[in-house]
């Protein structure tokens, strides 16, 4: 319908994984048992959403011409996000058999490192769209017609 799917999907895993880190911080501050359980479920949903977004991101990456800065930035963006999903996935696995999904220090550190890395990869995604014009229509502009108009 006139738009790439990947940019629409990434808001869910990015928001879910950031929320999981917030739940972990709240758990560390308050020691209330609901926060680590919420973090574990939120990580699971974020990892699943990240895998779905990655599928569409890989499709978009294939369309970028080889040998361009955009291809290099897109590749680093994609690989970085794979690492983010893997770090959160391992964090989730470390919580899996713990009582009440209690996060170990390693699980927390993995989540904190992953969320910082996701900020870098999100910036790279913005660089692709905002600076390099990837997925931006050649007919784009402040008075462009709706993508649904044709």
Residue pairs with C-beta under 8 A, 6 or more apart in sequence:
1 147
1 148
2 137
2 146
2 147
2 148
3 135
3 147
4 56
4 60
4 135
5 56
6 53
6 56
6 57
6 59
6 60
6 135
7 125
7 129
7 135
9 49
9 52
9 53
9 56
10 53
10 57
10 122
10 125
12 45
12 46
12 49
12 53
13 46
13 47
13 48
13 49
13 50
13 52
13 53
13 85
14 46
14 118
14 122
15 46
16 42
16 43
16 45
16 46
16 49
17 42
17 43
17 46
17 47
17 50
17 84
17 88
17 111
17 114
17 115
17 118
18 115
18 118
19 42
19 46
20 38
20 39
20 40
20 42
20 43
20 46
20 88
20 111
21 39
21 111
21 112
21 115
23 35
23 36
23 38
23 39
23 42
24 35
24 36
24 39
24 103
24 108
24 111
24 112
26 32
26 35
27 35
27 36
27 39
27 103
28 108
33 100
36 95
36 100
36 101
36 102
36 103
37 100
37 101
39 95
39 101
39 103
39 111
40 92
40 95
40 101
40 103
43 88
43 91
43 92
43 95
43 111
44 92
46 88
47 85
47 88
47 89
47 92
50 81
50 84
50 85
50 88
51 85
53 81
54 78
54 81
54 82
54 85
57 77
57 78
57 81
58 78
60 74
60 134
60 135
61 71
61 74
61 75
61 78
64 70
64 71
64 74
64 134
65 71
69 132
70 128
70 132
70 134
73 124
73 127
73 128
73 132
74 128
74 134
76 121
76 124
77 121
77 124
77 125
77 127
77 128
80 117
80 120
80 121
80 124
81 118
81 121
83 114
83 117
84 114
84 117
84 118
84 121
87 110
87 111
87 113
87 114
87 117
88 110
88 111
88 114
90 107
90 110
91 103
91 106
91 107
91 108
91 110
91 111
91 114
92 107
94 103
94 104
94 106
94 107
94 110
95 101
95 102
95 103
95 104
95 107
98 104
103 111
128 134
128 135
129 135
129 136
137 144
137 147
139 145
